[in-house]
Amino acid sequence: MNIHCPWLLLTLGQVALFDSWTVHHPQTIFAWEGACVWIPCQYKRLNRQVNQVHKLEKVLLYQNYTFDNNSKDFKGIVLYNDTKMESSPSKHGRVTFHGDRKDNCTLEIHPIHANDSGQLGLRMVWGEDKWMEHVSLNISATPFPPYIMVPTEIQASQSVTLTCRLNFACFGYPVHLEWSLKKPETTTTSTTTTVKNVYTESNLTFHPEWMDHGKNVTCQVLHSTQVLSENTVRLDVKHIPQLTIEASSREVRTGDSVTMICRVTSSNPDYSKVSWVKDGHPLQEQELTLTLNNVTKDKSGKYRCRAFNDLGLGQSEEVALTVLCEFP
């Protein structure tokens, strides 16, 4: 089963520690068929007697390896073998060694294939001292989707940042992340390749409006102009009630009836109370429909409906009602 959860795996670097050996690299590297993998790696071998750092003499990279008890050494498919260590980067077949003889053991495999999934063995040699480091690859047949991180609460008119993260980064196979939101926003994209994390990330910062509630926002992964994968989240934008008024008439004669309907076009969370005001003064009615029967001249004025939810008060636009006198 393929797992692509950055918060579970990539935040934990793999550290090999034995006596005076230390090797650091990400615990698992993710990619897909036809892409590449970049494996950040750092090492250190401290001479216990003279307290000096030895230089690396030989590097091998094994696939499908086992330990041979007879030869007391590892055997398997050799993807990389460099005994000279004269220059960097050094490429053998699909594998490029970007490290050095001092502290860098970074590797790149390009292209990478789904059947490369599993454990690689990085063999490093200092004279008679040898070390085998296990590197885990998780290579899927097709590009996997990014993960979108959303704040626990989004409120209208307040700045919010969405984060799209893809558990992949390789300089030989550049990807970029693109958002679907079409409004004024700020996006920042970064690539992280450290011994603890390997990922590509894009942050989208914008000010949502109440109309954005329920909208879908998609983050796409592109290589050149080709869309490789995507993920979508639905925005849950908290906002005060949004109201409109419909009046049966805005100009009547004395004795006529008028009906005004307050429509709650949106409220998140739900509204709990409705009220009416006339010329800024509250009325007794607390229903969505306000009916004025047998109106008199004093009913002329500006009417507005209001509704409350946990975020506060929302109110409609004003409706001006004019009552004309009926002459005999």
N, C-alpha and C positions, 0 to 999 in steps of 0.2 A: 504494500500500500504506500502510495506517495504521500508525504506530509510536507506541506508548504507553509508552516506557521512560524513566522519570524520570532514571535514572542516566546515560543517554546524551545526552539532549537538554536537559531542563529545568535541569540544573545549570550549563549554559553560557549566560550572558546574552549577548545580541547588543549589541555596542557599535559605533556608527557614529562614526568619527573622521575629520574632514577639516579641516585647518588649525585653526581655533578653534571648530569645531562638535563637540559630543559628544551622542549620543543613546543612552540605555540602555533596554533592554526584553528580555523573555525571547526566546530564539531562535525557539521555536515555541510557539503556544498551541493546546491541545487542547480539544475539546468535541464535542457530538453534536447531531443534529437536534432543534430545539425548545428547547434550553437557551440559554445566553448565554456570551459571552466577556468576561473582564475582562483588559485589557491594561495592566499597570503600565508607566509610561513616564516617564523623566526626560530633560531636555534642558538644553543650555547653549550660548549663543552669546556669545563674548567679543569685544568690540570691540578690535581689535588696536592701534588708535592711542591711544585714551584709556583703555584698560584698564577699560572699564565694561561691564556686562551689559545688552544691549538687551532690550526687552520684546517678546514675541510679539504680532504684529498680526493674523495670519490663519492659520486651520487648515482644511485640506481632507483628506478621506479618500477615496481612490480604490479602485475595484475594477476588475479587468481593464483596467489602464491601459497605455498605451504612450507613448513619447516622440515628439512631432511635430517633425521637423526644420525644418519651415517656420516654425512659431510659436515654436520653441525652448522648448516647454513640454509638460507632460504632459496627456494626454487619456484619458478613461475614464468609467466610471459613478461619479458623485459620490455617496457615501453620507452625507457630512457636509460642510457648508460654513458657516463662521462668520467673518465679516469684522468683526464688532463687538467680540467678546471682552469683553462687558460683565459677564457673570455666569457662575458655575459652580455646579452642573453646567448644561450647555447641551445640550438634546436636539433632534436633527433626525432624524425618522423613527425608524429602529431604533438609531441611534447616539447615545450620550451622551458628551460631553466632560467629564471630571471634573478637568481640569487647570486651569492658570492661565497668566498672562502672564509668569511668572518662571522656573519650572523644572519644572513638572509637565505632562506630555502624556498622562495616563492616559485610556484610552477603554473604553467598554462597548458591546457590540452585543447587542441583545436584541429579538426572538429571533435565534438563529443557525441557519443552514441548511447542509445537507451541501454544497450547491453553492457555498458561500462559501469552501470550501477553496482554498488557493493564496496568492498574494501580495497583500497590501493595500499601498497607497501612502499614507503619512502626509506630507502636504505642509505645511511650516511656513514662514511668511514674516515676515521682519524688514525692512521697507522694501524696498530693492533686493536684499537677501540672501534667497535661497530654499534650502530643503533638502527633499529627498525621502527618506524613510526607509521601508525595506521591512519589512513585518511578515508573518510566515508563520503561516497558520492551517491546522490539520489537523482537519477536522470530519467525524466518522463518521456513518453513517446511523442507528446504534443506539448506546446507551451502552456504552462499553468497560469491561472489568473492571479492578479495582484490582490492584496488585502487592503480594504479601505477602513481607516480608523476614524470614527465620528465621536465628537464630544458627547458626554452623557446627556447634556441638555443644550438645545439651540433656541435662542430667543430672537424674535424679530428685531431688526435694527441694531443688533449687537454683533460685533466682529466675531467671526468663527473661522476655525481652520480645520479643514479635512486633510487627512494624510493618506496617500496611496503608496503602498510599499510592495515591491516585488523582490522575492528572495533570489535575486540574480544580479550579477554584475560581472562583465568580462570585457576587457578593452578590445579584444579581437572581434566582438559581436555586439556593437553598441545598440542599446534600446533607449527609447524615451517614452515618457508617460504623458498622456494627453487627457484633459478633462472635457466633459460635454457641456458644462455650465456656460451659457452665453450671456454674460453680464459683466459689469466692471469687477475685476478681481485681480489678485496678485498671486502668481505662482512661482515657486522656487523648486528647482530640481537638484538633487545631489546624488552622487554615487559614493558608496562606502565600501572600501576593501581593506579591512584590517584583520588582524589575527583573531578578532572576536566576532566580526560581522562582515557579511558580504550581501549587499542589497542596493537597489535603486529606489529612490523615494522622491515623491513630489508632494508639496504642501500647497493647498488651495485656500486662500484667505479672502473672505468676502463678507458683506453685510446682507444677510437674508431679509426678505420682506415677507409679510404674511402670505402673499400669493405664492411663495415658494413652498409652503406647507404641502406635503404629499408629492412633490416633484421628485423625479428620479435624477440622480447624478451618477454618471458613468466615468470610470477611469479606464482608458485603453492602453495597452502595451503595443508599441510600434517598433518595428525594425525597418529603417528607411521609411517607406510609405505603407508598408504592409502591416495590417492589424493582426497581432498574434493572439491576443486574449484580452478579456475585459472583465470588470466586475461593476456591479451597480448597487447603490443604496438609495433608499427613499428618505427624503428629508422630513423630520418631525420638528416643525418650527412652532414653538410656543408663542402665542400672541393673544392680545385682548380681543373681545368680540368685535366683529366687523358688521355694521348694520346699515340697512337702507330703509327708506319709507316709501310706501305707495299710498297716495291719497285718491279717493274716489273723485274729488274735486277740490280745487284750491280757491274757488270763488263761488260762493253760494248766497242765497237770500235768506233772510230771517225766516225761521220755521222749517227750513230744509234739514236734511240729515247728511252727515259726513262720516265716512269710514276711513281710518288710516291703519295700514298694516305695517308692522315692523318686521322686517325679514333679517334673520341672522345668516349672513352669507358665509361666515366662518368664525369658529371659536375653538381655540386649543389652549387649555382644556375647555370642556363644555361650560357654557354659561349656566348660572344658577338663579338669576333674578333679572326681571325686566321691569322697567319703570318708564314713565312719561313725564316730560316737563313742558310747560308753556311759558314762554318769555322768561325762562330760567327758573321758574317756580315749579316744584314737584306737584304732580297730580296724583289722585288716589289710585288710578288704574294701574294694574301690574300684569296685564296680559299682552300678548303680541298684537292684539287688535284693539284699537281705540275707536269707539263709536260715539258720535255726538248727535243726539236727536233733538229736533225742534230748536235749532241753534238760534241764539240771540246775538246782538251786536258785540257783547262782551266776549264772545268766543273767538273773535278775530285775534290773531297773534301768530307767533312763531312756535311751532311744535317740533319736538325732538324726542326720540326714544333712546333709552339707555339699557345696557346689559352689563352684568358683572361676571367675572370668573376669577380664578385664583391669582391671576396676574394683574387684575385691576378693572377699570371702567372703560367700556367702549361706548361710543355714542354715534348716532346717525347724523346726516346733514339736517339742517333746519328746513321745515316746510312752512311757508307763510300761508295762513288761511285768512281770507277776506270775507267778511259777512256783510252783504249789502242790505240796506233797509228796504222793506217791501212797502211801497206807498199804496194807499187805497185808491 
